Amino acid sequence: MIFLGIDNGVTGSLGVVLDNERAIYKPMPVIRCLNYTKSKQWLHRINGEALTEFLQDMSPEIKMCLIERPMVNPGRWKATVSAIRALEATQIVLELLKIPYSFIDSKEWQRALLPSGLEKQELKDASHEVGLRLFPNIEWSKWKDADGLLIAEYARRKG
């Protein structure tokens, strides 16, 4: 039985909990491309082909995927649009692979797995530390947090 956690967005991550001892953690696969506006701008998009390739073999065994609900904040228009575009691309891949998914607010999984009273950077630091403790076989030096994997662990604990 496999549980998948997705920290939504182009800077997000994928966490896969295979059982109590085995886990996979990787960055969300993205591609860099020129924006479609008149002025020169670059943006990152979810690489649907790479995401499909990563999930395809394990998809029949994925019991549940939890996706962190995207941030929607009119004051942060570009970040909001990016988060919603990333969510749409991710949902398309999950639906094509027939992977069941549901949404989760960050506060829900954080309340269950992280100490209370933390703010912003402290949450990222705590996520990293808890990920290191729960999954010591992952190479944590290249990660700033363990959000995707902790979302998957939350799904596993919820059954």
C-alpha positions as CSV (number, residue, x, y, z in Angstrom):
1,M,0.0,0.0,0.0
2,I,1.5,3.3,-1.1
3,F,0.6,6.8,0.1
4,L,1.5,9.9,-1.9
5,G,1.8,13.5,-0.5
6,I,2.1,16.5,-2.7
7,D,3.3,19.8,-1.5
8,N,1.7,21.8,-4.4
9,G,3.5,24.2,-6.6
10,V,6.6,24.6,-8.8
11,T,8.8,24.7,-5.7
12,G,6.9,21.9,-4.0
13,S,7.7,18.2,-3.5
14,L,6.5,14.7,-3.8
15,G,6.6,12.3,-0.9
16,V,5.9,8.6,-1.2
17,V,5.5,6.4,1.8
18,L,5.8,2.8,0.8
19,D,5.7,1.2,4.3
20,N,7.0,2.0,7.7
21,E,10.6,2.0,6.6
22,R,10.7,2.9,2.9
23,A,10.0,6.3,1.5
24,I,10.9,8.4,-1.6
25,Y,11.2,12.2,-1.6
26,K,11.8,14.3,-4.7
27,P,11.2,17.9,-5.9
28,M,8.2,18.5,-8.1
29,P,9.4,18.1,-11.7
30,V,9.3,21.4,-13.5
31,I,10.3,23.0,-16.8
32,R,11.4,26.6,-17.3
33,C,9.8,28.4,-20.2
34,L,9.2,31.8,-21.6
35,N,6.0,33.4,-20.3
36,Y,3.2,34.3,-22.7
37,T,3.2,38.0,-21.8
38,K,4.5,40.9,-23.9
39,S,7.5,41.6,-21.7
40,K,10.3,39.0,-21.4
41,Q,9.6,36.8,-18.3
42,W,10.4,33.3,-17.4
43,L,8.3,31.0,-15.4
44,H,8.3,27.4,-14.2
45,R,5.6,24.9,-15.0
46,I,4.9,21.4,-13.8
47,N,6.5,18.9,-16.2
48,G,3.6,16.6,-16.7
49,E,5.6,14.0,-18.7
50,A,8.2,13.7,-15.9
51,L,5.5,13.6,-13.2
52,T,3.6,10.8,-15.1
53,E,6.8,8.9,-15.6
54,F,7.6,9.0,-11.8
55,L,4.1,8.0,-10.7
56,Q,3.1,5.5,-13.5
57,D,4.6,2.3,-12.2
58,M,3.4,2.8,-8.6
59,S,0.0,4.3,-9.5
60,P,-2.0,1.0,-9.2
61,E,-0.7,0.6,-5.6
62,I,-1.4,4.2,-4.5
63,K,-4.1,4.0,-1.9
64,M,-4.5,7.7,-1.5
65,C,-2.8,11.0,-2.6
66,L,-3.2,14.1,-0.5
67,I,-2.5,17.4,-2.2
68,E,-1.8,20.5,-0.1
69,R,-4.5,23.1,-1.0
70,P,-2.9,25.9,-3.0
71,M,-2.4,29.3,-1.5
72,V,-4.9,31.8,-2.9
73,N,-4.1,35.4,-2.0
74,P,-5.2,38.4,-4.3
75,G,-2.3,40.4,-2.8
76,R,0.2,37.8,-4.2
77,W,-1.3,37.5,-7.7
78,K,1.7,35.9,-9.5
79,A,2.2,33.3,-6.8
80,T,-1.5,32.5,-6.7
81,V,-1.7,32.0,-10.4
82,S,1.4,29.8,-10.3
83,A,0.0,27.7,-7.5
84,I,-3.4,27.2,-9.3
85,R,-1.7,26.3,-12.6
86,A,0.5,23.8,-10.8
87,L,-2.5,22.3,-9.2
88,E,-4.4,21.9,-12.5
89,A,-1.4,20.2,-14.2
90,T,-0.9,17.9,-11.2
91,Q,-4.6,17.0,-11.1
92,I,-4.6,16.1,-14.8
93,V,-1.7,13.6,-14.3
94,L,-3.4,12.1,-11.2
95,E,-6.7,11.7,-13.1
96,L,-5.0,10.2,-16.2
97,L,-3.3,7.6,-13.9
98,K,-6.5,7.0,-12.0
99,I,-4.9,7.9,-8.7
100,P,-7.4,8.8,-6.0
101,Y,-6.7,12.2,-4.4
102,S,-8.1,14.6,-1.9
103,F,-7.0,18.0,-0.6
104,I,-5.6,19.0,2.7
105,D,-4.9,22.3,4.3
106,S,-1.3,22.8,5.5
107,K,-2.5,23.5,9.1
108,E,-4.2,20.0,9.3
109,W,-1.1,17.9,8.7
110,Q,1.2,20.4,10.5
111,R,-1.0,20.2,13.6
112,A,-0.6,16.4,13.6
113,L,3.1,16.1,12.9
114,L,4.8,19.4,13.9
115,P,5.2,21.1,17.3
116,S,2.6,23.9,18.0
117,G,3.3,27.6,18.0
118,L,5.7,27.7,15.1
119,E,5.6,30.4,12.4
120,K,6.9,30.7,8.8
121,Q,10.6,29.7,8.7
122,E,10.3,27.8,12.0
123,L,7.7,25.6,10.2
124,K,10.1,24.8,7.4
125,D,12.9,24.0,9.9
126,A,10.6,21.8,12.0
127,S,9.4,20.0,8.9
128,H,13.0,19.2,7.9
129,E,13.8,18.0,11.4
130,V,10.7,15.8,11.7
131,G,11.4,14.4,8.3
132,L,15.0,13.6,9.3
133,R,13.8,11.8,12.4
134,L,10.9,9.8,10.8
135,F,12.8,8.9,7.6
136,P,16.5,8.7,8.4
137,N,17.3,6.9,5.1
138,I,16.5,10.0,3.0
139,E,19.4,12.2,2.0
140,W,18.2,15.3,3.8
141,S,21.1,17.7,3.2
142,K,19.6,18.9,-0.1
143,W,16.1,19.6,1.3
144,K,14.8,22.7,3.0
145,D,11.7,20.9,4.3
146,A,10.0,17.6,4.2
147,D,6.5,18.8,3.5
148,G,5.5,16.4,0.7
149,L,6.8,13.4,2.7
150,L,5.0,14.5,5.9
151,I,1.8,14.9,3.9
152,A,2.2,11.3,2.7
153,E,3.0,10.2,6.3
154,Y,-0.2,12.0,7.5
155,A,-2.2,10.1,4.8
156,R,-0.6,6.8,5.9
157,R,-1.5,7.4,9.6
158,K,-5.1,8.3,8.7
159,G,-5.3,5.1,6.7
